Amino acid sequence: MKVKHRYILVEASEELDKNFKDNLRRELILCIGSIDYHLVNPRLIGIDGKEFIIKCSLEGFGKLVVALSMIKNLNNRDIAFYTLKTSGTIKSLTSSG
């Protein structure tokens, strides 16, 4: 059986720094829980300014969106994440229209 994924385009309220990936991973583990983290299987695909793409399993999609909305502080900086678009493929996610 093929494993299905979702790609999420997310915008941050602040510019993302070089330690963003590690800080986000730590906060997601806290929000999702270490037991469910492997079910969600979040993977950061790319970062561009304030936006980033994150990949997750289809079954963990809802938990990831909730976890992103719960994060309000990252590395002692106030921050908020806004889900802009979701898709099953990166091509569809990044195409305008």
Biotite code that builds the C-alpha atoms (Angstrom):
import biotite.structure as struc

atoms = struc.array([
    struc.Atom([0.000, 0.000, 0.000], chain_id="A", res_id=1, res_name="MET", atom_name="CA", element="C"),
    struc.Atom([1.327, 3.388, -0.986], chain_id="A", res_id=2, res_name="LYS", atom_name="CA", element="C"),
    struc.Atom([1.950, 5.845, 1.855], chain_id="A", res_id=3, res_name="VAL", atom_name="CA", element="C"),
    struc.Atom([0.150, 9.130, 1.179], chain_id="A", res_id=4, res_name="LYS", atom_name="CA", element="C"),
    struc.Atom([1.496, 12.521, 2.186], chain_id="A", res_id=5, res_name="HIS", atom_name="CA", element="C"),
    struc.Atom([0.334, 16.101, 2.424], chain_id="A", res_id=6, res_name="ARG", atom_name="CA", element="C"),
    struc.Atom([2.420, 19.175, 1.760], chain_id="A", res_id=7, res_name="TYR", atom_name="CA", element="C"),
    struc.Atom([1.579, 22.344, 3.658], chain_id="A", res_id=8, res_name="ILE", atom_name="CA", element="C"),
    struc.Atom([2.627, 25.857, 2.700], chain_id="A", res_id=9, res_name="LEU", atom_name="CA", element="C"),
    struc.Atom([3.013, 27.837, 5.919], chain_id="A", res_id=10, res_name="VAL", atom_name="CA", element="C"),
    struc.Atom([3.723, 31.521, 6.512], chain_id="A", res_id=11, res_name="GLU", atom_name="CA", element="C"),
    struc.Atom([5.385, 32.720, 9.718], chain_id="A", res_id=12, res_name="ALA", atom_name="CA", element="C"),
    struc.Atom([4.747, 36.098, 11.315], chain_id="A", res_id=13, res_name="SER", atom_name="CA", element="C"),
    struc.Atom([8.512, 36.644, 11.693], chain_id="A", res_id=14, res_name="GLU", atom_name="CA", element="C"),
    struc.Atom([11.557, 36.080, 9.496], chain_id="A", res_id=15, res_name="GLU", atom_name="CA", element="C"),
    struc.Atom([12.913, 32.544, 9.939], chain_id="A", res_id=16, res_name="LEU", atom_name="CA", element="C"),
    struc.Atom([16.481, 32.166, 11.233], chain_id="A", res_id=17, res_name="ASP", atom_name="CA", element="C"),
    struc.Atom([19.160, 29.514, 10.681], chain_id="A", res_id=18, res_name="LYS", atom_name="CA", element="C"),
    struc.Atom([18.115, 27.516, 13.768], chain_id="A", res_id=19, res_name="ASN", atom_name="CA", element="C"),
    struc.Atom([14.470, 27.387, 12.693], chain_id="A", res_id=20, res_name="PHE", atom_name="CA", element="C"),
    struc.Atom([14.467, 23.718, 11.679], chain_id="A", res_id=21, res_name="LYS", atom_name="CA", element="C"),
    struc.Atom([15.756, 22.434, 15.042], chain_id="A", res_id=22, res_name="ASP", atom_name="CA", element="C"),
    struc.Atom([13.567, 24.817, 17.067], chain_id="A", res_id=23, res_name="ASN", atom_name="CA", element="C"),
    struc.Atom([10.440, 23.883, 15.094], chain_id="A", res_id=24, res_name="LEU", atom_name="CA", element="C"),
    struc.Atom([11.159, 20.172, 15.501], chain_id="A", res_id=25, res_name="ARG", atom_name="CA", element="C"),
    struc.Atom([11.499, 20.555, 19.274], chain_id="A", res_id=26, res_name="ARG", atom_name="CA", element="C"),
    struc.Atom([8.225, 22.501, 19.550], chain_id="A", res_id=27, res_name="GLU", atom_name="CA", element="C"),
    struc.Atom([6.354, 20.033, 17.323], chain_id="A", res_id=28, res_name="LEU", atom_name="CA", element="C"),
    struc.Atom([7.473, 17.143, 19.527], chain_id="A", res_id=29, res_name="ILE", atom_name="CA", element="C"),
    struc.Atom([6.117, 19.034, 22.544], chain_id="A", res_id=30, res_name="LEU", atom_name="CA", element="C"),
    struc.Atom([2.800, 19.873, 20.862], chain_id="A", res_id=31, res_name="CYS", atom_name="CA", element="C"),
    struc.Atom([2.165, 16.579, 19.050], chain_id="A", res_id=32, res_name="ILE", atom_name="CA", element="C"),
    struc.Atom([3.745, 14.351, 21.670], chain_id="A", res_id=33, res_name="GLY", atom_name="CA", element="C"),
    struc.Atom([6.658, 12.012, 21.273], chain_id="A", res_id=34, res_name="SER", atom_name="CA", element="C"),
    struc.Atom([4.353, 9.021, 20.810], chain_id="A", res_id=35, res_name="ILE", atom_name="CA", element="C"),
    struc.Atom([2.392, 10.532, 17.887], chain_id="A", res_id=36, res_name="ASP", atom_name="CA", element="C"),
    struc.Atom([5.355, 12.359, 16.309], chain_id="A", res_id=37, res_name="TYR", atom_name="CA", element="C"),
    struc.Atom([6.305, 9.292, 14.242], chain_id="A", res_id=38, res_name="HIS", atom_name="CA", element="C"),
    struc.Atom([2.711, 8.997, 12.936], chain_id="A", res_id=39, res_name="LEU", atom_name="CA", element="C"),
    struc.Atom([2.711, 12.621, 11.751], chain_id="A", res_id=40, res_name="VAL", atom_name="CA", element="C"),
    struc.Atom([6.270, 12.269, 10.394], chain_id="A", res_id=41, res_name="ASN", atom_name="CA", element="C"),
    struc.Atom([6.836, 15.989, 9.671], chain_id="A", res_id=42, res_name="PRO", atom_name="CA", element="C"),
    struc.Atom([9.671, 16.868, 7.271], chain_id="A", res_id=43, res_name="ARG", atom_name="CA", element="C"),
    struc.Atom([10.718, 20.418, 6.437], chain_id="A", res_id=44, res_name="LEU", atom_name="CA", element="C"),
    struc.Atom([11.071, 20.611, 2.653], chain_id="A", res_id=45, res_name="ILE", atom_name="CA", element="C"),
    struc.Atom([12.130, 24.206, 2.046], chain_id="A", res_id=46, res_name="GLY", atom_name="CA", element="C"),
    struc.Atom([12.363, 27.657, 3.610], chain_id="A", res_id=47, res_name="ILE", atom_name="CA", element="C"),
    struc.Atom([12.025, 30.958, 1.748], chain_id="A", res_id=48, res_name="ASP", atom_name="CA", element="C"),
    struc.Atom([11.938, 34.120, 3.861], chain_id="A", res_id=49, res_name="GLY", atom_name="CA", element="C"),
    struc.Atom([8.839, 33.862, 6.035], chain_id="A", res_id=50, res_name="LYS", atom_name="CA", element="C"),
    struc.Atom([7.370, 30.865, 4.195], chain_id="A", res_id=51, res_name="GLU", atom_name="CA", element="C"),
    struc.Atom([8.186, 27.182, 4.384], chain_id="A", res_id=52, res_name="PHE", atom_name="CA", element="C"),
    struc.Atom([6.847, 23.882, 3.094], chain_id="A", res_id=53, res_name="ILE", atom_name="CA", element="C"),
    struc.Atom([6.416, 20.972, 5.461], chain_id="A", res_id=54, res_name="ILE", atom_name="CA", element="C"),
    struc.Atom([5.545, 17.400, 4.468], chain_id="A", res_id=55, res_name="LYS", atom_name="CA", element="C"),
    struc.Atom([3.594, 15.036, 6.713], chain_id="A", res_id=56, res_name="CYS", atom_name="CA", element="C"),
    struc.Atom([1.670, 11.791, 6.541], chain_id="A", res_id=57, res_name="SER", atom_name="CA", element="C"),
    struc.Atom([-1.951, 11.987, 5.459], chain_id="A", res_id=58, res_name="LEU", atom_name="CA", element="C"),
    struc.Atom([-3.138, 10.475, 8.742], chain_id="A", res_id=59, res_name="GLU", atom_name="CA", element="C"),
    struc.Atom([-1.109, 12.993, 10.773], chain_id="A", res_id=60, res_name="GLY", atom_name="CA", element="C"),
    struc.Atom([-2.129, 16.052, 8.746], chain_id="A", res_id=61, res_name="PHE", atom_name="CA", element="C"),
    struc.Atom([-4.741, 17.297, 11.230], chain_id="A", res_id=62, res_name="GLY", atom_name="CA", element="C"),
    struc.Atom([-2.406, 16.933, 14.200], chain_id="A", res_id=63, res_name="LYS", atom_name="CA", element="C"),
    struc.Atom([0.311, 18.902, 12.415], chain_id="A", res_id=64, res_name="LEU", atom_name="CA", element="C"),
    struc.Atom([-2.007, 21.793, 11.534], chain_id="A", res_id=65, res_name="VAL", atom_name="CA", element="C"),
    struc.Atom([-3.221, 21.980, 15.146], chain_id="A", res_id=66, res_name="VAL", atom_name="CA", element="C"),
    struc.Atom([0.353, 21.799, 16.477], chain_id="A", res_id=67, res_name="ALA", atom_name="CA", element="C"),
    struc.Atom([1.479, 24.629, 14.170], chain_id="A", res_id=68, res_name="LEU", atom_name="CA", element="C"),
    struc.Atom([-1.404, 26.790, 15.360], chain_id="A", res_id=69, res_name="SER", atom_name="CA", element="C"),
    struc.Atom([-0.483, 26.106, 19.002], chain_id="A", res_id=70, res_name="MET", atom_name="CA", element="C"),
    struc.Atom([3.121, 27.306, 18.678], chain_id="A", res_id=71, res_name="ILE", atom_name="CA", element="C"),
    struc.Atom([3.310, 30.934, 19.806], chain_id="A", res_id=72, res_name="LYS", atom_name="CA", element="C"),
    struc.Atom([6.948, 31.166, 20.876], chain_id="A", res_id=73, res_name="ASN", atom_name="CA", element="C"),
    struc.Atom([10.026, 29.806, 19.136], chain_id="A", res_id=74, res_name="LEU", atom_name="CA", element="C"),
    struc.Atom([13.473, 30.251, 20.660], chain_id="A", res_id=75, res_name="ASN", atom_name="CA", element="C"),
    struc.Atom([12.223, 33.026, 22.988], chain_id="A", res_id=76, res_name="ASN", atom_name="CA", element="C"),
    struc.Atom([10.687, 34.987, 20.083], chain_id="A", res_id=77, res_name="ARG", atom_name="CA", element="C"),
    struc.Atom([6.964, 35.533, 19.598], chain_id="A", res_id=78, res_name="ASP", atom_name="CA", element="C"),
    struc.Atom([5.812, 33.875, 16.388], chain_id="A", res_id=79, res_name="ILE", atom_name="CA", element="C"),
    struc.Atom([2.646, 32.615, 14.730], chain_id="A", res_id=80, res_name="ALA", atom_name="CA", element="C"),
    struc.Atom([2.163, 30.221, 11.824], chain_id="A", res_id=81, res_name="PHE", atom_name="CA", element="C"),
    struc.Atom([-0.545, 30.535, 9.169], chain_id="A", res_id=82, res_name="TYR", atom_name="CA", element="C"),
    struc.Atom([-1.449, 27.617, 6.912], chain_id="A", res_id=83, res_name="THR", atom_name="CA", element="C"),
    struc.Atom([-1.773, 29.089, 3.420], chain_id="A", res_id=84, res_name="LEU", atom_name="CA", element="C"),
    struc.Atom([-2.361, 26.045, 1.247], chain_id="A", res_id=85, res_name="LYS", atom_name="CA", element="C"),
    struc.Atom([-2.253, 22.245, 1.359], chain_id="A", res_id=86, res_name="THR", atom_name="CA", element="C"),
    struc.Atom([-1.837, 19.690, -1.387], chain_id="A", res_id=87, res_name="SER", atom_name="CA", element="C"),
    struc.Atom([-0.876, 16.122, -2.154], chain_id="A", res_id=88, res_name="GLY", atom_name="CA", element="C"),
    struc.Atom([1.968, 17.255, -4.442], chain_id="A", res_id=89, res_name="THR", atom_name="CA", element="C"),
    struc.Atom([4.587, 19.995, -4.282], chain_id="A", res_id=90, res_name="ILE", atom_name="CA", element="C"),
    struc.Atom([3.878, 20.959, -7.915], chain_id="A", res_id=91, res_name="LYS", atom_name="CA", element="C"),
    struc.Atom([0.230, 21.676, -7.144], chain_id="A", res_id=92, res_name="SER", atom_name="CA", element="C"),
    struc.Atom([1.179, 23.473, -3.921], chain_id="A", res_id=93, res_name="LEU", atom_name="CA", element="C"),
    struc.Atom([3.606, 25.867, -5.575], chain_id="A", res_id=94, res_name="THR", atom_name="CA", element="C"),
    struc.Atom([1.614, 26.564, -8.735], chain_id="A", res_id=95, res_name="SER", atom_name="CA", element="C"),
    struc.Atom([-0.265, 29.858, -8.678], chain_id="A", res_id=96, res_name="SER", atom_name="CA", element="C"),
    struc.Atom([-3.925, 29.739, -9.446], chain_id="A", res_id=97, res_name="GLY", atom_name="CA", element="C"),
])
